[in-house]
């Protein structure tokens, strides 16, 4: 299945969005008056490769049709208030930041960077995607992502590889990521493929697959993470897990072992029998202050390595019903034996606005 998408990807360096330029051979060399290299003209269709510094200037609007690749040594600067629109056609749109390249995309609370599609909301060929790649260095610095909203994202290359709202591939903790929203994406909101990047103040709203997903050894920190799924009856499609969490599906014991440290989570599902948080495939995790509701199975644990790690772990989680254990190693009795864990059948949020009232860090227009 082929989707048109807008996505950010960080890969062993950083991978983000593809865009189109008016010059088919554009490598975006040159110097602009703002000190951040070549300033791209308002209205340009972005595409091609970046090998030096390129700037998308504050308040401008650009279109994206195809791939926009930041090569090693290149830096893509995206200033506050920039809007990038994926052209509605049969070409997959994305920004890719390769290892050794960088992206500095910095919006503000009331002038966010918005990446969207010409056709809103469809699960067809209009979506947009992005990825960021890091490398083997835990301290790798692929740049900065702040105050960004990605709308209608998602693209499936094949059954095993896809672009999400933002995909992080082996991104290091020298990279700054905070105040980003994935809105109504056709795959995951945020996905981590290994790496040690730390993130904070992330919001995923009504993404059809998992809101947050990790695999292959991610060991960073996540603070202030919110997921909200609108009811299928009004949204028009169902949503999967709020968090899907693996170490390695082929080898549960593969190293480095996924072991993120998460704090302050509000995860609200849209009903049905699916999972809220799904821990499996050998992942480890530390969770402090999480509220999970709106899913038939708010917390499920699978595989012996994951359940044994949880037996010796720490958590502070509120669920609306009992934990479900596949192996019977880490059971609901073990869960509630930890005094900071509890079940509250009345825990609920009637709307996304109720969540926003609890989270002052969402102030501004960057969250939709």
Beta strands, then each sheet from edge to edge (+ up, - down):
strand 1: 8-11
strand 2: 38-40
strand 3: 45-50
strand 4: 53-56
strand 5: 61-70
strand 6: 75-78
strand 7: 83-86
strand 8: 94-97
strand 9: 102-106
strand 10: 113-117
strand 11: 131-133
strand 12: 143-151
strand 13: 155-156
strand 14: 162-163
strand 15: 166-169
strand 16: 176-183
strand 17: 190-193
strand 18: 199-205
strand 19: 212-215
strand 20: 221-228
strand 21: 243-245
strand 22: 259-268
strand 23: 275-279
strand 24: 284-293
strand 25: 297-301
strand 26: 315-319
strand 27: 324-325
strand 28: 342-343
sheet 1: 2+ 4+ 6+ 9+ 12+ 10+ 7+ 5+ 8+ 1+ 15+ 11+
sheet 2: 2+ 4+ 6+ 9+ 12+ 10+ 7+ 5+ 8+ 1+ 15+ 17+ 19+ 21+ 23+ 25+ 27+
sheet 3: 2+ 4+ 6+ 9+ 12+ 10+ 7+ 5+ 3+
sheet 4: 2+ 4+ 6+ 9+ 12+ 16+ 18+ 20+ 22+ 24+ 26+ 28+
sheet 5: 13+ 14-
end
